[in-house]
Amino acid sequence: MVDDDILIDAGTGAQELSIDEMASIRHIFLTHSHFDHIASLPLLADTVFDKVPSPIEIYALSDTIGALMQHVFNDVLWPDFTALPNQHNPVIRFNPMQAGSVLSLGGRSIEMISVNHIVPGVGYRVSAADKAFAFSGDTCTNDGFWQALNRHEHLDLLFVESAFPNANRDLSIRSGHYCPSTLAEDLKKLNHRPLVCISHPKPGEEGGIWQECREAINGHEIQGLLGGEQFTL
């Protein structure tokens, strides 16, 4: 959650927000279509159905939007909240966004950056004034994400995934995820030295993955994420 009005992805963590906090969200930026990144979106739309003055604007790749409309908001698995309560003032509204494009919202700049996953996916760089953070979404070895971050003068905070321990390196590559060793290799491509926060560890593997990240990654402070952490830039 960025400030009080932006979400990046809508996984199960969004269910921990109060109803008032959910109703304050005006913009959601999705990284990709996998369930653990969109699970709360249908429930959030239902929860704030009569509590939002205008549609919640959702930004994503066209492929991601197509998957959500076909498989979720299809009036079979879940109501089509892009047309409820009516097509002129729905609860949610999808906005296709292309990798490389930048959107400005209330003094904050949100850049969509292509990443390497098994479905079309992106990460985001968010900046305001002279502060910036980036969120990788789900990805594995690539150059584009790091090149996009290097085009800017600074990066204060990086949220990046490491889903598997090194023992599952082959599986992590086949499933489009980092493990500590592949993440360490890619972080060498980054010119900045932000605080690196490790997300997306497999349940039960958190401690081992974070320790392997600390052992493999040089030149960065490493922090593991479990949920509920707050950062101020």
C-alpha positions, 0 to 999 in steps of 0.5 A: 500500500502506498500512502492511503490510496494506492495498492500494488497488487491485491494479494491476501494481505489486502484482506487485513485492511479495514473496510475504511482503508479499503474504501480509501483505495483509488488506484491498484497497480497489478503485476500479473494475473497469478492468484496470489497477486489478485486474490483480494481484488474480487472480495475488495470490490464486493466489500466497497460496492456502495462505499466508493464515490467513483470507480477504483482505477486498476492498471495492468497489462492488457494480458492481465486484464484479459485473464481477469475478465475471462476467468474471474469477473465473468459472472460465473466465478464472480460478478462483473464489477466493471459493470456493477452497479452500472456501466457508467459508474462501476466499482472497478475500472480497468486501464491497460498500461504498457511496460515503459509507461509512466503515470503521475498521480498526486505528485507520485510517479509510477513507472511500469517495468517489464520482468521475466515470469511465466505469464506476462508480468511487470514490476513498478518504480514509484517516486515522489520528490527525491525518493523512490522505491521499486517492486519487482513482482514475480520474476527471475533472471532478466536485464530489463528490470535492472536497466530500467532502475539504472536509468534513474539517479537513485533508488532508496528501497527495493522489494524483490522476490526470492521464492525458493531456497537454493536447493530448488534453483532449477525449479525456481528458474522453470517457474519464473522465480528467483532463489538467493543465488540467482537474485544475487547474480542479478543484483550485481546489475544494479548500480544503486545500493537500496535497502533490499527487502525480500518478499515471496518466500515459500511458507515454512522456508522463510528463515532459510531463504533470507539467510541464504540471501544474506550470505549470497548478496554483497553490498546491500542491507537485507531484510525479510518481509512477513507482512505488516511492515511500514517504510517511510521515505 
